[in-house]
Each structure stands twice: as structure tokens, then as C-alpha cells.
Amino acid sequence: MPVELTTIEASRYSSLLIPHAPGAVYDLAKDEELGKIINHFVQEKKPICAVGAGVAALCCAKEEGSRKWSLKNYSLTSPSVYELARSPDFATLPIIMEDFIKDNGATYSCSEPDAVHVVVDRHLITGQNEQSNLTAVQNLILLCNQRHGKSSVSR
């Protein structure tokens, strides 16, 4: 059951997963409450994983008292312009993540369209597209296990 972001106490969570969600570029990218949650995770270096269009949700994280993006100086991926251009909604997209990432002081990379491509930078994991879901979430699990001192290999 969905809950309002205003009711989320970020300190109670150990990781954040933002799945591929085409609507993220329209509503989550500017959501101040989500920005506060993401900032908590960035400050505490808790694992964050965003995949495909869900990467746009990271746009709302601004440094407190500033307009600077909290994820500047990170390396990320997101859907490439080539992948987005195939969509009938391309002309009306409010944000092109490839441009946003580069324009806000982070490093962008991508692979060929529809290929699995995941970038891990410190505690941030981003996946280029829906095909990257499994690999991105596996990396999130590994980071969470590492953070909690668990081995990723069963004995």
C-alpha cells in the first residue's frame, strides 16, 4: 500500500530503491519530500539504487540552503537520449537525465540502447534501463550486506 512521502522517517531505513517509473520525470524529479529522504541517504552514505526512468527521482536532491545537486561529483547512468528518443513522449519530457547529470556536475555514462549497464559509485547504484534491474538490485544487496558486515557467499 503506497504511503505519503511526508510520513517516511528516512532514519528507519537502511537502503533506498527507486525502480523504473516513467512518471518519475514528471512528479518525483521535483518532489521536495523525496529530496529530503535522498539527502538523508547521501549524508549517511546509505545505499541508494535507481533504475531507468526512476533515476530522474534523484534530481530533487539539492544541498541544504543551496540549489546545487547533492549528487554532483558522482558517476551515474540513466536512459540514454537514444533510448528516450524512441518514445512518443520524447518531445514533452521535462528532463533529459543525460543532460541533467552532465549539467549538474556529475559524470554520465551509458551503453548501447537496451543493454544492461549499471554504475556503482560509492553508495549510489544507477541502472540505465529496465534491462539493468536485476544487476542493479544485486549490487544493492551486496552493498547492504557489506554495510551490515554480512558475507555475500553462503558457507
Secondary structure, DSSP 8 states (H G I E B T S, - for coil): ----GGG--GGG-S-EEE---GGGGTTGGG-HHHHHHHHHHHHHT--EEEEGGGGGGGGG-B-TTSSSBTTTT-EE----HHHHHTSTTGGG-S--HHHHHHHTT-EE---STT---EEEETTEEEESSGGGHHHHHHHHHHHHHHHTT--SS--
